């Protein structure tokens, strides 16, 4: 869409002045720049955080191209790529006249984009936030992180939050204050007691020394906490939960409620606890403060992959619609009658060719047509006199039909079919599956038991030790659904299974049993509540959590390939079956009908010539 402003220079200047936009000339003094360079530098610093290799994508309007050209002259941009991504920059700047054009560009967005800055010129004076929501721009941004600015209201920013897939409104003054950060002061080496343990991608700690300091750390949440500790200058001591209790809130096989990290916070043994703790009503019912959410996870199950089966020769009957076979049968009948009629007229008007007598009988006509359709032309059909055109067109028709039928038949006979997959909790209940954990979970919160199938699935829980899981999984036709947690980049198990090679026979259930968000646990009225919530919000909105989870899962996938394979459906490499439909074959019948008309015209001309000259024309 082109937006021309040649006839509206005064209107543009009025809009800029009304919106308090500073007008500065660029280096060449050839066009006006609608925002000052210091403002743009500040916004880019805030959006890209020091990564100044950007990809510029602008529409064809005059102002958009002015901004794009001016940005090429800014010294602080270390690299600028064009629309083709010449430098493969992971940051992208969109310069568009309206939100609608911005949405259109996103549909063909550059690949591997991580952060974005969208400059909306807003030539029609639209409500930018309303248009962003109305046009579902968040559906195209997915996990990108960035900011949308409206040149008519440059003091307002719309920041995209990937976790919630929404836009949050900020004032530029508030952004500047947050860049400095709330003054939490210097803790001067104050010691915090921290409850955590080794829990896969969330927290990883090495052996503890005498002061409770780990020799090494890893995991998304542990690295976040360590970064806050170094920034605010406080030390920490790791306190492990009692053996086997983990986060807590589950009942063991004897019915006792494990306290774990939850108990450590309630007893004031630790100041803060984290290790992939789910935000559940069980925690909310206790006197605990939950920080802003870190990441959303999906509770799911691993179920056996559908087994392939051979359809044998059934593809011969379902590779085409019945309408196609009916039309072919009707074509044979009509053509046979047509041949008999031409043979009768030819014999009546003096054609004495011996082969005409064969086509005076309906049975012979049907046999000859069926033979040609099956690619088996009799030798006696070398020369057919006045019938030769009809049979030639029928041969062409038969060749095309056979070619299409062969392609459809091959795709059906060679395609691998699978049993019906288990794709829901209802399917698991109906097929008598059960699930297990080595500790009794808090079922009312863990699963969605509000519906009928959720209640039945909760009742199918049973205890199984971790050592017995491999024995069960190696049994044929076992009915065990493996409890798992699906992150955005991979699937992790709650149980330790030694026989991981067996998991290649499993895949992730398509349905989420429930969804939860992970949080930090702190006591109510703790002085650290706002501190951790504020930093977690900053990390989440900047996309650092998604980045860390992605990198950790890529490392785990290199060690355990099954983590990635569990998310792949078993029929991902299936050959697509192409069914022969009437709509695909109508063109062949149209060609055949045209050929019949041509044959009739040729026959009538030959008949007329024969009557005049009393000679036979071949």
Secondary structure, DSSP 4 states (H G I P E B T S, - for coil): -----TT-HHHHHHHHHHTTPPPEE-TT-SSEESS-HHHHHHHHHHHHTT--EEEEEE-SSHHHHHHHHHHHT-TT-SEEE-TT-TT--SEEEEEESSHHHHHHHHHTPPTT--EEEEEE--TT---HHHHHHHTTTHHHHTT-EEEEEETTEEEEEEEEETTTTEEEEEEHHHHHHHHH-------TTEEEEEE----TTS-EE--B-TTS-BS-EESHHHHHHHHHHHHHTEEEEEEPPSTTTTT---B-TTSPBP-HHHHHHHTTS-SEEEEEEE--HHHHTSSEEE-S---EEEEEEEEEPPPEE--TTTHHHHSB-HHHHHHHHHHHHHHHHHHHHHHHHHHHTT---GGGGGGGSHHHHHHHHHHHHTT---GGGS--GGGHHHHHHHHHHHHHHHHHHHHHHHHHHHSPEEPPP--SHHHHHHTT-EEEESSB--HHHHS--SSHHHHHHHTTEEE--HHHHHHHHTSTT--EEEEEEE-SS-EEESS--S-GGGGGGEEE-SS-SEEEEEEEEEETT-TTHHHHHHHHHHHHHTTHHHHHHHHHHHHHHHH-THHHHTTS-TTTTPPPP--B-HHHHHHHHHHHHHHHHHHHHHHHHHHHHHHHH-----
